[in-house]
């Protein structure tokens, strides 16, 4: 995959997980998780849109946000469990991180 297609993949995945986070926050999350899920959903969606034209700083921000969400969501999931949508969100997070790592490997230092 080219760097452009990897960044496009990251964008699509972030927008998709952003929407999923917002849906789960609205209809399926305990009240204590609604605000964090909605906040991460909005953040992921915004980063997904920004990735369409952004460069290295946006890729770094997307990977940092995704890693943070994975750690915080994973810790909460390990303690409290949750709906089937959470492992799907974790899988998307891993795919975003992998695509970002591949983007860095293929884009070189000039990106």
SVG drawing of the C-alpha trace seen along z (x, -y; Angstrom):
<svg xmlns="http://www.w3.org/2000/svg" viewBox="-30 -19 44 28">
<polyline fill="none" stroke="black" stroke-width="0.4" points="0.0,0.0 1.1,-3.5 1.5,-6.1 -1.6,-7.9 -3.7,-4.8 -2.6,-4.0 -3.5,-7.5 -6.9,-7.1 -7.4,-3.7 -6.6,-5.4 -9.1,-8.1 -11.9,-5.7 -11.2,-3.6 -11.1,-6.6 -14.4,-8.0 -16.0,-4.6 -14.9,-4.1 -15.9,-7.7 -19.4,-7.0 -19.4,-3.6 -18.3,-5.3 -21.0,-8.0 -23.7,-5.3 -22.6,-3.2 -22.5,-6.3 -26.0,-7.3 -27.7,-3.9 -25.7,-1.3 -23.3,-2.6 -23.6,-2.8 -24.1,-6.4 -20.5,-6.6 -19.1,-5.8 -21.3,-7.9 -19.3,-11.1 -15.8,-9.4 -17.2,-7.4 -18.8,-10.5 -15.6,-12.5 -13.4,-9.8 -16.0,-9.4 -15.8,-13.1 -12.0,-13.1 -11.7,-10.1 -14.1,-11.5 -12.3,-14.9 -8.9,-13.2 -10.3,-11.0 -11.4,-14.1 -8.1,-16.0 -6.1,-13.0 -7.6,-13.6 -5.3,-16.6 -3.0,-16.5 0.5,-15.1 2.9,-13.8 1.5,-15.8 -2.0,-14.5 -0.8,-10.9 1.0,-11.2 -2.0,-12.7 -4.2,-10.0 -1.9,-7.3 -1.5,-8.9 -5.3,-9.3 -5.9,-5.7 -3.3,-4.3 -4.7,-6.3 -8.2,-5.1 -7.0,-1.5 -5.3,-1.6 -8.1,-3.4 -10.9,-1.5 -9.0,1.8 -8.4,1.2 -12.1,0.4 -13.2,3.4 -10.9,5.7 -12.4,4.5 -16.1,4.1 -16.7,6.0 -19.0,4.4 -20.9,4.8 -19.6,6.7 -18.9,3.4 -15.9,2.7 -13.7,5.5 -14.7,4.3 -13.5,0.8 -10.2,2.3 -9.7,4.2 -10.2,0.9 -7.7,-0.8 -5.1,1.9 -5.7,1.5 -5.2,-2.3 -2.0,-1.9 -0.7,0.7 -1.6,-1.5 0.1,-4.4 3.2,-2.4 3.2,-1.3 2.7,-4.9 5.8,-6.0 7.8,-3.1 6.8,-3.9 6.6,-7.6 10.2,-8.2 11.5,-11.2 10.3,-13.7 6.6,-13.2"/>
</svg>
